[in-house]
Amino acid sequence: LVSGFDYEPASGYAPVFMLRDALERAVKLEAPRAIINPGKIYLKDHLIFINEKYMGIHVIDNTNPEDPDNVGFIHVDGCIDMAMKDNVLYADNAVDLVSIELNPQLTGIQVTSRIKNVFPELIAPDGIRLTYRQNQARPENTILVRWKTK
C-alpha cells in the first residue's frame, strides 16, 4: 500500500513560477501577436478582447468588421478571465485581480489597482494541483502563472 503522503498523481504538466515583484511589473501593452491559445472573448464598443490563456489579452479593433485589425496585446501573466466597465479592464493576474485603465487611442495602459491573492492558484489543464514535492521545491516569493507540457 502507498500512503497518502507518498502518492502524488502524475501530471503531464510542469508549473511555471514567477517572482511576485516581476509579476506585478510585467503588466504592459505590447505589439500585437498571433492568437495561439485563445480563451474567453469580450466585446466593448468597437474593440474585441481575446484572452490568450495564461499570457494576456489580444486587442482587436473591429471598427470595420470586414477587416478586423489586431492592434495590441496586453501582457498579463496567468490571465484566463477578464471583464470591462467603462475604460477599465479587470483581469486575473494569476492569483491577483488587476484593474487596467485603457486610454481611448490604446497607446498606453495603466494598472490602477491590484488586489493580491484573491483567486485560487491555477491548476494544471489535466486537473492536477501542485504536489507536495513541487510545493517544497518552489522558489521563495513566487507565484504560479501557467503550466507547460512536460
Secondary structure, DSSP 8 states (H G I E B T S, - for coil): ---TTT-----SEEEEEEEHHHHHH--EEE------SEEEEEEETTEEEEEETTTEEEEEE-SSTTS-EEEEEEE-TT---EEEETTEEEEEETTEEEEEEE-TT-S-EEEEEEETT-S-----TTS----HHHHHH--TTEEEEEEEE-
